[in-house]
Amino acid sequence: MTEENGEIGNDFSMNVAKAWEEAFYSSSTPSTRKVALRISLVLGKKEGVLPVLTRLTKLGFGGKHGSGKQKFAWIHISDLLQVIDFIQTNTQFEGAVNCTSPETIDNKGFMKALRKTVRAPFGISTPKWMLVIGTFFLRTEPELILKSRFVYPKRLLDAGFNFKFDNVEQALYNLINEK
């Protein structure tokens, strides 16, 4: 899905995003340009989804989640910071911008790359019912793991933005193995 097209959906994360953008655009700010950053899962060293998935993978639970076919939209924290700088200095940006790597990968492929990066010899898959129980105790929503997010940063690429980390294996190696 690009910024202009695609199926938005009617679930927890999409309803939060739609409500946030509706509130954001509802106020009048005639002297201020409005850019809604649609940020995918951010891969960082110490916070967010990567430390949790890395820990689980090292414990042997680094297999696919659910069917594993769901698309996994991600962005390296360094690229996200560069995107913000890029948008701030390029005043033609207004409206929604997808902040995600241009690489398309599914959950199964992402977890395989993560196992390779942390040198985990195997990864037990997690069926949907286990994820529902686990996310209940973590006080979050299972659809954050199970929903397919096939997002493409068309506006950024059309404007000439160059991702430093456009390959998940390269991004994971940088965040996990480089000092």
C-alpha positions, 0 to 999 in steps of 0.5 A, a space after each residue: 500500500 502506498 500513501 494514496 492507495 490500499 486497504 486501510 482495514 478496520 482493526 485495532 491498529 488501523 482504527 487508532 491510526 485513522 482516529 489519530 489522523 482525523 484529529 490531526 487534520 481536523 484542526 486548522 493551522 494555516 501557517 503550518 504544514 502538516 505531515 502525518 508520519 505513518 511509521 512501521 515497526 521501528 527496529 532499534 537496539 534497546 527499545 521496541 519490537 527487536 529486543 523482545 523478538 531477539 530475546 525470544 529467538 535466543 530462547 528458541 522461540 524464533 519461528 514464524 508467528 501464526 501462518 508466517 505469511 503476513 507482511 512485516 513492515 519495518 524501518 531501521 531507527 537510523 533511517 527513520 531519523 533520516 526520514 524525519 530530517 529529509 521531510 523537515 528540509 523538503 517543504 513539498 511534503 505535506 499529508 501522509 508519508 509511509 515511513 518504512 523500508 522499501 523491502 517486502 518481507 513476510 513474518 517467516 522471512 523476517 524471523 529466519 533472518 533474525 535467527 541467522 543474525 543471532 545464530 539460533 540453530 532453530 526456532 519454534 513457531 508460535 501458533 495464533 492461540 499462543 500469541 493471543 494468550 501471550 499478548 493478553 499478558 503483555 497487555 497488547 493486541 495480537 493483531 500487531 503480530 498477526 496482521 499483514 502490513 504491506 506498506 511501500 514508501 512511494 512518496 519518499 522514494 519518488 522524492 529521492 530519499 535513499 535508505 541506508 538499511 533497505 535489507 533486513 539482514 543488513 539492518 539486523 546485523 547492524 543493530 545486533 552484531 555491530 558494536 
